[in-house]
Structures are given as structure tokens and as C-alpha cells.
Amino acid sequence: MLRLLLLLLLTWTSSALVRVPLRRMPSARMQLRASGMLTEFLKDHRPDMFNRRYAQCFPPGTPSLRLGKASEKLYNFMDAQYYGEISLGTPEQNFSVIFDTGSADLWVPSSYCVSEACALHKRFMAFESTTFHHDGRMFGINYGSGHLLGVMARDTLKIGGLVTLNQEFGESVYEPGATFVMAKFDGVLGLAYRSLAEVLGNPVFDNMLTQKIVDEPVFSFYLSRRTNSAGPEGELLLGGTDEALYTGPITWLPVTSKGYWQIKMDSIAVQGSSSFCPHGCQAIIDTGTSLIAGPTNDILSLQQLIGATPTNIGEFLIDCVRLSSLPHVTFSLGGREHTLTAEQYVRKEMFAGRELCYSGFQPVDIVSPEGPVWILGDVFLTEFYSIFDRGHDRVGLAPAKHPADQ
């Protein structure tokens, strides 16, 4: 018996490099559009979109976020598409989560949740786990349509082959809004710095480092362009990087503020000119945000430069036929240019048998002591392999290898 316990302990504490497959699923926005509910949903949750000014440009009432506050915004997950699997408890209970570098908390629905969204997702059964520990603290996360509420707990977390003991997490008992009803994910696993956590305690990756179960204090993301394929559409690698998934040298960028994975961006240019933030600005590398977000005035100018036309629900349409003639958008980071073509920054959706093209840029006004802040979400990260290095507090970016590139 003692030998078995020692073997289990060695298994738990040995370091490892673990691949977590990511699936690309239809976003909540896509599902709402396909069901004809998108306009009604936005009227309920974003009424500012329907005033007269909004239809022509974007009013000051666009989404905003103050850095330093541990709050999630609903629009972060409305377009989210990449999810992976984790398990909690003994025996294991499986959940699909967004691995989100823009937050630091782990939460899943509780069996005691009273919301419609919980009834449609997997729920954690605390009474079925022999390793469960009740915490007793309450938590709340502020979303655009209300507060997600729950209670804290501790239990065994398994991601791939990695086992983290006594991981703190939230059991949500109330989930607001239609986004969580439509979402393909059950919960969220935050990978940002500890200071961003809603409740005091160690986030998942911090616990992995404390328990020494990863090879290096590094994790990395590869987001594929594939959709509806037999294999995974992306990968989270815990404990290192995979050189087979990117090309060229890595551009290393020091973290400027240890909350979000925040870095300095040199500038943004459209077809080599019309620069935004020419003297530099801050940017957040965020896997929990699907689009690329920036200050309202800059995004409005950028939308005009790429020929995008605003709709009455705050989206920007682009003529699909014109994609090959649209300008490139270049993000200068660490002295290197990271360029997106129109095919890369445009989101394509099928609706009523017709292909629609939407701009991959959205306005979000973020308050920061350093000035304007941009969010580089999945539209950007699909094209660039991203490395998050806690050992050196830096982010690495390199051109991602996609099947057409190999």
C-alpha cells in the first residue's frame, strides 16, 4: 500500500509537457444569428447599439474596461470559438472550458445552479467527489448582462496528463444572459496573473508551478484555421513550446503590467501608412477575445480604411468579392512587423445560404495609466503562435505554421 502511494505521489509531482487539444465550435454570436435571435439579444443587452448615432458610427457607449479590475465582459465570450477539456474531482467530472489569458479564475457550473444556462451544460457534482473541499467564500464576476455568482471550492484538477491537487475554483450558481445559454463551453479557465483573480488564491498555472508539475514555467497556444475537421483545431501546450507549429525567430516582448498579459506595441499601420498609436501603446494578448479590439476613434478610422460598412447592430460588413484588393494591416511589435491580410482579418459566416464577411476589428475603450490599450484576440493569434513565459514575464510571438504553409 505504501509503495502504491509513493508511486502515485511521484506521478503527481513529476514534471511533464502536456498537449491540450482545442476544438473550434460555432460562437454564441453565430448561433444567435442562425436562429434569428441576434438582433433581439443585442437590443436587450446592448440597447446603446440602436440609437441613431450608433447606426452611423459608434457612439461613446461602446464597451469599456478599466484595467486592474477583475471583471470579465460579455463580449469577450460572445465570439469565442476555441475550447478544451478538463476534469475536476475524484472520480473525474469532465468540462469544456475556454482557456483564457484575459482572466485568472477557474469556474464551472454547479449542480445547485438555478440558471437556464446551467441546465444546458455539465454541472459539477460536489457530493460525488471524494477529494472535494468546501471553501465557503462567495465570488462574483461582472459580465455585460449581469453578475455571475457562485461559491469557492477546492478539488483535484486534471488537464491532459497533468494533475493539480487542491485547485481552487468557483462553482457558479447563477449565470446571466443568453450568451451562456448558447455557449458551447461549460466554464472558463483563466491563465492571467494572480493579481487579476476575483478571489484570493492561486490560479491554475500558479498552482502548477508551485507543485512543479510542468517542465518549464511556460505555456503556448496554436490556433488553427481549420473548421469542422476530424482533428483538433488548435492546441494549448503546458510546460513549453512546439517548434513544429511556428516558423522564423520568436519576437519576445516583456510584460509591462502583471495582471493581463500586457505588452507594449510600437504602432499599427494600414498598407504601410495611416499609423495608429505612432508613439507606442499598450496591448493585451487575450485568447478569450475572438476579435482585435482598440479605441473607438481608431477602430472607426481603421474600418473606413478597409472599406467596412457599419450595420444597425454594431457589426461591420465587408464585400466578400473585394477581399483580394483590401489593404494589409500591420502590427509592429518588438521592432518586427506582424501583418494580416484581408483574408486573415475578415470573419466569414454562412447565413441563409449566403456568405457574409465581417470585419475582425471592434471598438473597446480601455482606461489605462499608460494610455490607449488594444486587445489582440484570436483573429491575430490564429496567425501567430503565442508563448506565455512566466519565468521571464514575457510574451513570444512567431508566425504560425498552417497546412498551406507546410
N, C-alpha and C positions, 0 to 999 in steps of 0.2 A: 504493500500500500504506500509506504514512504517513497519507494522508488518511482511509483507512478506519479505521485505528487511532484517529485523533483523533475521528472520528465515534462510534466505539464508546465511547471514553472519555467523551465528552460525554453520551452516552445513559446511561451507568452513573452519572455524577456529578450529572446534573440532578435537581432535586427533583420530587416528584410526590405526588399524593393518590391512594391506591390502595384499591379496594374488594375485599375478600376474601369471597366468598360462604361462608356456613356452612350445613351440612346438619344436620338433626336426625334422628338414627338411633336405633333401639331400644338402650337401655342394656344393659350386661352383666347387670345385675340382672333386667331384663325377659326377656332371653333365657334366663337360668338358670331363672327361674320358669316360662316357657313350656315348657322342656324337662324340668321336674320335678326339676332339679338344685340349686335354690337352697338348700333345707334342708341337703342333704348338703355343699354347698360351705361354708356358714356353720359347720357342725359341724367341718369340717376347719380353717377359717381363723379362726373366732371361737368357740371352744368355750365361752367365758365366757357366751355368749348362752343356753346350755342348762342353766345351773344353776337351782335353784328360785327364787332371788331374782329372777333376770332376767325370768322369765315374769310376775312381778307388777309390777316397776317397772323400774329399770335399775340394776345394781349399779355399784360403783366401777370395775369393769373395762371401762367404755366406752372408745372410742377417745380417745387423748390426744396432744397435740402440744406440744412445747416451742418457743417462738418463738426464732429465732436459729439453729436447727439447719436445715441444708439437707437436709431429709428430706421425701419425699413419702409420703403414706399411701394405702393401697389403696382405702379408702372414698371418697377424692376422685374416683376414676375409675369406680367401680362403677356409678354412676348417670349418668355423663357422657353427653351426647347430641349436643352441638354440635361438629362437626368441619369443618376447611377443608383446602385443598390447598396444598402447597408443592412445590418441586423442588430437588434437590441435584445438583451435578456437571455435567460437560460431556461428552457431551450430557446433557440433563436427565433425572433419575430422579424420578418423582412419588411423593409420600407424602401420606397423610391424617393430620392431626395435631390434637390438642386445643390451641387457643391459650389458654394457662393463665396467668392473672395471679397464681396462687398458687405459681409456681416460676420459676426463671430459666435453666434448662438446655434445650438442644435435643438430642433424641436420636431416632434411628430404628433399626430392626433392621439388623444387619449380615448380609452374605451368609455370614459364618462363625458365625452364631448357632446354638446347638445345642438351643434350647428348642422345644417344640411350638408355642408362640405365634408364633415367628418363621416357622415353616413355613407358617402360615396368613396371613401378611402380606407386604407388599412388603419387600424387603431391599435395602440399599444395596450396590451392586457397585463397590467402590473401584477395582478394576483396570480398570473400563470408563470411568473419568473421567480426562480429560486435565488437569484442574485440581486434582486431589486432592493433598493434602499429609498425610502421616502425622505424627501428633503424638507418639505413644508413651506418653503418660500414661494410666493406668488411671482409671476412675471407678466409683463405686458409689452407688446411690440406694436408701434404705431404704424398702421397702414393707411393708405389714402381713403379707404372706406370705413375705417374704424380700428378698434384695438383688437389684436389677437391676444387672448388671455389664457393663462394656464398655471400649472404648478410645477416646481422643480423636482427632479428625482436623480438618482444615480443608478447605473447598471452597466453591465458588460456590453461594450460596443465592438462589433466586428465589421471591418471593411476589407474586402478581399480576404487575404490570409492574415491580416493584422488584427490582433485582439487588444483592446484598450480596456483596462479594468477601472471600475468606479467612475465611469464617464458621466459628468453632469449633463443633463438635457432637460428640455421642457416638454411637458405633456400638455398640449393645447386642449382647453375645454370649451373655447369659443373661437370660431374662425369667421371673420366678417366677409361679406361681399360675394358676388358671383364668380370672381376670379378663382377663388379656391374651390368652388363647385366644379368649374370647368377644367381646373388644372389637372395635368397628368401626374404631378408629383404629390407625394403624401406630406412631405416636410422639407425643411431646409437645414443644411449642414454648413455653418459658417467657417471660413478659413482665414478671416482677417485677424488683426492683432487683438490681444486680450482687452485692451482699453476700449474696444468697440462693443464688448459684451454687454447685454442688457442686465444680466445678473452676475454678481461677483463669482468667480470660479474660473477654472481652466477650460478654454475652448479645446476642441478635439485635437488639433495638431500640437498644441502646447502639451497636452497630456501624452501624446505620442513621443514628444521629445523628452519629457520628464521620465517616462517609463522606458526610454531607449529602445523603441521597437522599430525605428526606421534607420536605414543605412546612413543617410545624411539629413540635415535639417532643411530639406528641400522638397517641394512638390511641383509638378508641372502639368500643363494642360495641352492636349492636342484636340482641336475641334475640326472634324471632317466636313467637307462639303456634301458628302453623300446623304441621300434621303431614301428611306424605305429599302435599305439594303439588308442582306442577310446577316452581315456582321455589324459590330458596333460602329456608331457614327462619331466616336470620339474616345478620349482616354484621359483619365487622371492617373498620374504616376506618383505614388507616395514614396519618398526617400531618394529621389534622384531625377535624372533626365534620360531621354532616349534619342541618341544621335541619329537614328534611322528616320526620325519623324521631322527633322528640320535640316536646312542647308545653310552653308555660309557661317560666318562668325556670329557669336551671340553679342548683342548690344546690351551691356549691363548698365542699369540705371539705379542709383541709390534711392532708397525710400526717404522722402522728405518729411513725413509725418507718420508715426507708428500708430495708426488706427486702421484706416483703409490702406490698401497697397497703393500709396500715393507717390507720384514721381514728378519730376519737372519735365515739361515738354517745351522744346525750343520754339516751334512755330507750326502753323498749318497753312498750306498753300493749295490753291486750286489751279491746276495746269501750270504750275511753276510761278504763279503770281497771285495777287489778291490775298495776301497773307492775313491770317488771324493770329492773335497773340504774338506779334512780331518780336516782342521783347521777352518772350517766355511766359508760360503759365503752368498751373498745376494740372495733373491728370490722374485719374483713378483707374487702375486696371481691375475690371469688375466682370467676373464670369456670370454674375447673377443678373446683369443687364444685357438684354439682347442687342440693343442698338448703340449707336455712338451719340452721346449727348453733349451739349455745350450751351453757353449763354444764349439767351433768346435772340438778341440782336445779331450775333454772329451766325447762328443757325439760319435765321431768316435770309441773311445775305448769301450764305452758302447754298440754300435751297434755290434761290434765284439763279446763282451761277451754274447750277447743274440742271436747270430747267424744270424744277419740281413745282407742281401746282397744288396749293392748299385745298383740302376738302372741308366740308362743314363739320367734320368730327375730328379735326386736328391732325389728320394724316396728310402726307404729301405724295401725290401721284406723279409718275413719270411715264412718258410714252415709251412703251417697250421697244418699239421699232427704232427709236433713236439711241439706244444704249451704246452702240459702237462709236457714236460721234460725241458722246458726252465727255467732259474733262475728267482727268485723274485728280484725286485728292491725296495730298502728301502730308504725312505727319513726320516732322523732324524730331527725332528722339536720340539723345546721346550723340549728336553730330552725324547721325545716319538718317537717310530718308526711308520712310516706310509708306509705300504708295499703294493706294487702292484704285482699281479701275471701276468703271460704272457697273460692270458685271459683278463686282465684288461688294460694292456698297449699296446695291439695289436689292430689295427683298421681293421675290416673285411669289404670287399666290394664285391659285385657280379659284374662280368664283363664278358659279352659274355657267360652267363650260368655257369661261374666258380667262385668259392670263392677265393679271394685273401686276403692275410694277410700282413698288412703294420705295420712297427714299429711306435709307437706313440711318438717317440723322434725325434727332429730336431735340427740342429745347428743354433744358433743365437749368434753372438758375440756382447755382450753389454759392452759399456765403462762405468765404474763407478769408483768414487773415492775409493770405498770400495773393488774394485777388481771384479772378475767374478760374473756375475749375471745370475741366472736361471729364467725361466718363468714356473710356474705351471699352465697350462691351463686345459681345460675341461677333458682331459684324466685322470688327477689327481683329479679334482673337482667332477667328476662323483662318485668317491669312497668316497669322504669326504665332508660332509656338511660344508659349509663355512659361517662364520659370520663376518660382517664388522662393527666394533664398532667405530663410530666417537666420541662418548662421552669419550672413554678412549684411542682412537688412537691405536687400536689393532685388530688383526685378530684371529678368533677362528676356529678351525678345529675339527671335530668329525666324526667317521665312519658313513657313510650314511646308512640308512635302505632301502634296496631294497626288492621287493616282495619275493625273495628267502630267505631273512634274517628274515622275519616276521612270 
